[in-house]
Amino acid sequence: MGLLRAGGIALGVGLLLVVAGAAGLSAYGWRPAIDPVDPPAAASFDPALVETGAELAAIGNCATCHTAPGGKPFAGGLALPTPFGTIYSTNITPDPETGIGRWPEAAFQRAMREGVDRAGRHLYPAFPYDHFTLVSDADNQALYAFLMTRQPVQARAPANDLPWPLNQRFVLAGWKLLFLQPGPLKPDPAH
């Protein structure tokens, strides 16, 4: 009888730890939405900043992942097969409904640094924010200016095709806890 009682206590403690861990991961992973803005006018961006952003977008090869075969540049929809399922790239044109047109620069910076979209959803690391976190604020500002001056394209990416639990974005908070080292590159004056 005592053995059954000890087993019940151990099971109860185990379940309590699982529930507490899930609650902690949910709390750690929660990110608030950033309020949408009216799309900024393309003419509001400094042409030199846009030119720098164009160079950075070319270096970062943004169009390769954010352009489906036969699709419009930066309109997303490219299938990215992974061992876990297929992820589709998003529309990063300034379209206000299906792209990033209503994203303030702060939301763009957060996506690049933390892998979280404007609505507060975690992004899959197929978008290599674990590397982009090292990009300077000034370079992100230039990329934002470049993207916001592209032609808006109304194109909604297909839904990702991932099995449960990988299709639950809060799971990415655990991945980030283990693998993401956020923060911009800190220049080393000795090099």
C-alpha positions in Angstrom: 0.0 0.0 0.0 2.8 2.4 0.9 4.5 1.6 -2.5 1.3 2.6 -4.3 1.0 5.8 -2.4 4.7 6.7 -3.1 4.1 6.0 -6.8 1.0 8.2 -6.8 3.0 11.0 -5.1 5.8 10.7 -7.6 3.3 10.7 -10.5 1.6 13.8 -9.1 5.0 15.6 -8.6 6.0 14.6 -12.2 2.7 16.0 -13.6 3.1 19.2 -11.6 6.6 19.6 -13.0 5.4 19.1 -16.5 2.6 21.6 -16.1 4.9 24.1 -14.4 7.4 23.7 -17.2 4.8 24.2 -19.9 3.5 27.3 -18.1 7.0 28.6 -17.7 7.8 28.0 -21.4 4.6 29.7 -22.4 5.4 32.7 -20.2 8.9 32.9 -21.6 7.7 32.6 -25.1 4.9 35.1 -25.0 5.6 38.3 -27.0 3.2 41.2 -27.3 2.0 42.4 -30.7 3.4 45.7 -31.9 0.7 48.1 -33.1 0.4 48.3 -36.9 1.1 51.6 -38.6 -0.1 53.2 -41.9 2.4 52.1 -44.6 5.1 54.8 -44.8 5.3 56.6 -48.1 8.3 55.4 -50.2 9.4 59.0 -50.7 9.8 59.4 -46.9 13.0 57.3 -47.0 16.4 58.8 -47.7 17.5 57.5 -51.1 21.0 56.9 -49.8 19.6 54.7 -47.0 17.5 52.8 -49.6 20.6 52.3 -51.7 22.5 50.9 -48.7 19.5 48.6 -48.0 19.5 47.4 -51.6 23.1 46.4 -51.3 22.5 44.7 -48.0 19.4 42.8 -49.4 21.6 41.6 -52.3 24.4 40.5 -49.9 21.8 38.8 -47.7 20.2 37.2 -50.8 16.7 38.1 -49.4 15.0 37.7 -52.8 16.1 34.1 -53.1 14.1 32.9 -50.2 11.3 35.5 -50.4 10.5 34.9 -54.1 8.6 31.9 -55.3 9.5 30.5 -58.8 7.7 32.7 -61.3 6.5 35.0 -58.5 7.1 38.7 -57.8 10.3 39.7 -56.0 10.0 39.6 -52.2 6.3 38.4 -52.3 7.1 35.1 -50.6 5.5 31.7 -51.1 8.7 29.8 -51.7 8.4 26.2 -50.3 11.3 25.4 -48.0 11.3 21.7 -47.4 12.9 20.6 -44.1 13.2 17.2 -42.4 10.2 18.3 -40.3 7.9 19.5 -43.0 7.5 22.4 -45.4 7.8 26.1 -44.4 6.7 28.8 -46.9 8.5 32.1 -47.0 6.6 35.2 -46.2 5.7 38.3 -48.2 8.2 41.1 -47.3 6.8 43.7 -49.7 5.1 46.7 -48.2 1.6 45.3 -49.0 -0.5 46.3 -46.0 -2.6 43.2 -45.9 -0.3 40.3 -46.8 3.2 41.8 -46.5 5.0 44.0 -44.0 3.4 47.3 -45.0 1.9 47.9 -41.6 5.0 47.0 -39.7 6.7 49.8 -37.9 10.5 49.7 -38.0 10.5 48.4 -34.4 8.6 45.3 -35.6 11.2 44.7 -38.4 14.1 45.1 -35.9 12.4 42.6 -33.6 11.9 40.0 -36.4 15.6 40.4 -37.4 16.9 40.2 -33.8 14.5 37.9 -32.0 12.6 36.0 -34.7 9.2 37.4 -33.7 6.7 39.0 -36.1 4.7 42.1 -35.6 1.8 40.1 -34.2 4.0 38.5 -31.6 4.3 35.1 -33.2 7.6 33.3 -33.2 9.2 32.8 -36.6 10.7 29.5 -37.7 14.5 29.5 -38.0 14.2 28.8 -41.7 14.4 32.6 -41.6 17.9 32.8 -40.2 17.3 35.4 -37.5 19.8 33.4 -35.4 22.4 34.9 -37.7 20.6 38.2 -38.5 20.6 39.1 -34.8 24.2 40.2 -35.4 23.2 42.8 -38.0 23.5 46.4 -36.7 20.5 48.6 -36.1 21.7 50.9 -38.9 21.9 48.1 -41.4 18.4 46.9 -40.3 17.1 50.4 -40.8 18.5 50.4 -44.3 17.0 47.0 -45.1 13.7 48.3 -43.8 13.9 51.4 -46.0 14.7 49.3 -49.0 11.9 46.8 -48.5 9.3 49.5 -47.7 10.2 51.1 -51.1 9.5 48.0 -53.1 6.4 47.5 -55.1 3.6 46.2 -52.8 2.4 42.8 -53.9 -0.7 41.2 -52.5 0.3 37.6 -52.1 -0.5 35.4 -49.1 2.0 32.6 -48.5 0.5 29.1 -48.1 0.2 27.8 -44.6 3.2 25.9 -43.3 2.9 22.1 -43.5 4.3 20.9 -40.2 3.2 18.1 -37.9 2.0 18.7 -34.3 3.7 19.9 -32.1 6.1 21.7 -34.5 3.1 23.6 -36.0 2.7 25.3 -32.6 4.8 28.4 -32.7 5.3 28.5 -28.9 7.5 25.5 -29.3 10.0 27.8 -31.0 10.5 29.6 -27.7 12.1 26.4 -26.4 14.3 26.2 -29.5 15.4 29.8 -29.0 16.1 29.2 -25.3 18.5 26.5 -26.3 20.1 27.9 -29.5 19.5 31.6 -30.0 22.1 34.0 -28.8 20.4 37.4 -29.4 22.2 40.7 -29.7 24.0 42.7 -32.3 27.6 42.0 -33.1 29.9 43.8 -30.6 32.9 45.2 -32.5 36.3 44.1 -31.1 38.6 47.1 -31.2 41.6 44.8 -31.4 40.4 43.5 -34.8 
